[in-house]
Amino acid sequence: MEIIKAKNLKDALKLRTEKKFPILAGGTDILVQMRASRNFPKGMICISGVRELKKISLKNNKIEIGAGATHSEVALNKLVQKYLPALTDACKTVGARQIQNRGTIGGNVMNASPAGDTLPVLLAFDAEVVLQSVRGKRIVPFTKFYKGYRSIDARSDEILTAIIIKKPAPKTHAVFMKIGTRRAQAISKVCACFVRAGDKFAIAYGSVAATPVRCKRVEEFLNGKKISAAIVAEALELLNEDIQPIEDIRSSAEYRSHVSKVLLDRFQRILATF
């Protein structure tokens, strides 16, 4: 297998067009998948040394996270800690410390696993993904990026270069929760991000459908309401209409459905402490 190390972003985009090789960032997902399937490409384009893809900045009231930033770099970044603590928490749950030091947030997005820990956070905050090729740049809303199970809106010559999230309004409260086999080094059975900004809610889950999902029915029901035991009970019933839990070797659909309700109930209880 030919491994070509891109010198910079311009070089990476040129190589992607000319070679059509898959992109190698941290390699924590793609290399495991290759070994399991025994399906090896002729070559790969390594972008781990491209500095432009590691920047995290605040511009025009938007937080821009380079796709090449590792989970550790995202979690330790002061901007992310200040404005997106739920993303900090999500990045801290991705595998072991070695995986966090190697794996990238862009890789988590492009791998397109419905169990990706950062995905519910990005979905709940209405993130956008920046895709680039030698032809130019385009921005895709995160809500439209996943077309189906491990199917994404990315063209064969494009590279994910950044993730953009609008700076949350003051007094926005967000919580990331994850249920796995263990407290660490576990793939999510269910993960979720809950956001309240004023009297508006955003709720997103992972591992409960073929793609990460926004719970629009629950959000619309909760928006503008004062939370009470009766309201929470109705919201928990509506959750069944927003999610379609999957069944695999890690968990049953029934268990995922139950745990999804438990997490939503926990969030409502947490709100009472704000």
N, C-alpha and C positions, 0 to 999 in steps of 0.2 A: 504494500500500500504506500502510495506517495503522500507524504505530509508536507504541505507548503505553508510556511509561516508568513502571514501577512505583516508587512512593515508598518502600515498605517491604514486608515479607513479607505482612502482612495485606492490603495493597492488591493485591499480585501474585496472591494466592489468590482474591480477589474478582473481579479482572479475568479470571482463568482460567475461572472459573465462568460469568461473564456473556458474555464474548466468544468463548470457545473457540478463541482464537488460539494458534498455536504459541509456544513460549517461545524468546526470543533471549537468549543469555548472552554468549559470546565471538563467536559467529557464524562461527567458523573452519571448521565442517563444514556447518551448515545452509544458509548463503548459497551456498557452492560447489555444493551439491546442487540448490538452487533454480535457479541459473543453468544447470546442466547439463541439468536436466529441463524447464526453462521452465515449471515448475509453481509459481506464486506464490500464496500465501494472500492473503486480503483484508487481513490485518493481522498484527502480531506484538506480543507483550508482552515488553518489554526489562527484564531483571532485573539488568543489569550494575551498577546502582547500589544494589542492596539489600544493605546492610551485614551484616544478620543471616546472609546466605548465604556470607559470606567468613570467618567465625570458625573457628579451629582450636583445640581445647581438649582437656584431659585431665580427664575426670569419671568417678568411680566405676570407675577402672581401665580406662576405655575412651577411645580417641582419637576425637574427633568432628571430622570435616572438612566444613566447609560446602561445599555443591555449587557455590557461586559462586566459590570460591577458584581462582585461575588456576594453571596448572602451575608458573609461576615462584614464586608465593606458597607453594605446597605444598612445592616443592623447597627453598626457603630457610627454611622454618619449623623452628625448633629442636626442637620435639617430634617432628616427622616425621623429622628427621635423626637424632635420638637413638634412637627406637624402631622406625622403619620406613625404614631407609636404602635398601631395595630400591625403595620407592615414590619416594624422592628420585631415584634413578637412572632410574626409568621416566619420571618427569615431565621429566627433562632430555633425553630422547630424542624428545619429541613435537615434530616439525617443527623450524623454526628458532626463534631467540630471540624473534622478533616473535610467532610463533604461541604460544609458551609464555607470553608476557606477556599474551596476549589470550584464548586458549582456556582453558576451565575443566575441572576434574576431573569435574564433574557432566555437562558436555557430552560428555566422552569416554565416560562410562557410558551416557548416554541415546542417543547416536548408535548404539550397539549394533553397531558394526563388530567382527567377530571379530579384526581386526588392531589394536584399540585397545591402546595400550602399557600403560596402567595396569591393565587388566582382569585379566591373570593374577596380578598382585600382590594385588589385592583378593580374587580368588578363592582364592588360596593361603592368605590370612590369614583366611578365613571372615568377610569383611566383611558388613555389613548396610546396606541402603539405607533412608533415611527418606523416605516419600512423604506429602505433605500436600495437603489441599484444605480448603474451608470446612467440610466435614463432619467433619474431624478428621485424625488422623495414623495411619499404619500403617507397620510395619517389615517389610521383606521380606529374607530371607536371600539373599546374592549368588548362592548356589548354585541358587536357584530363580527368579532375576530374569529370566534369558534363556530364552525359551520356544522359540526357533528363530531362523533368520537374520533379524536386525534386528527381532525380535519380543520385546517386553518386558512384564513384568507391571506396567504402569502404566495407570491409568484416565485418561479424557479430561480430567478436571478436576483432575488431580493435578500437583504440581510436586515434583521431587526436591529436597529441602532439605539433606540431609546424608548422609554415609557414616560408618558407625561400625565401628571395628576394636578388638577387645580388645587391651589392651597385651600385647605378647609377653612370655613368661616369660624370666627371666634365661638367658643362654647360648643364646638362639635365634639361629641363623645363617640369613640369607636372602640370596639373590643374584638379581638381575634380569639377563637376557641378551636381546639382540636382534640379529637378522640382517636387514640391509636392503641395498639397492643401494649405499648410501653410509653413511659414519659419521654423517652428519647429514642432516636434511631428507628422510628416507626413510620410507615406510610399511613396516611390518614384513613380511618374508617369513615369519619365525617369531619369536615372542617368548615368553619363559617366565619363571616365577618358581619358584625352588626354596627350600624352607624345611626346616631341621632344628631341632627343639626336643627336646633330650634324645635319645631313641632313636626319635622319631616324625618322619615326613616328610610334607610337603605339596608337591605338584608340580602346576603349572598351566601350560597353554600357550595361546597365541593364534595365529590364522592357520592352524590345523591342523584346523579343523572349522567348522561353521556358526555356532558360538558358542565363546567361550573354554571350555576343558575342564579338569577335574581328572583327574589320572591315578591313579585309585583302585587299579587292579591293581598298578601299580608301587609306590605308597605302601604298600599292604598287604604286598607282598613285602619291601620294605626295612625296614619297622618292626621294631625290636628286633634287627636284624642288625648284625654288625660288617662294615664295608665291606671288600671284597677284590676282586681282579681277576675272580674267578669270579662273585661276587655281582653285580658291575657288568655283566658279560656277560649274565647272565640277565635283569637289569632292562632292558637295552637291547632284548632280544627281546620282553619283555612290553609295552614301549611301543607296539608295533604294534597291540596290542589296545585301547589307550586312546585313540588318535588316529585321525582319518580325514582326512588332509591334503586340502585343497582345491586346485584347479587354476585359475589365473586368469592375467591378463596379466603379473602380477609374478613368477610362479614356477610350476613344475610340482609335482604331488603327490609325485613321486619325490624331487625335490630337498628338499622340505619334510620328508619322512620321514627322509631322510638327516641333514639339519641338526638335526632334533629329537633324534636320537640323539647327535650331536656335542655338543649343549648339555648333555644329561644326563651324558654322560661328563665334560665339563669341570667340571660341578658336583661330581661325585664326586672329581675331582682337587683341587678347591678345598677340599673338606672335609678333606683330608689336611693342609692348612696351618693348620687351626684348633687 
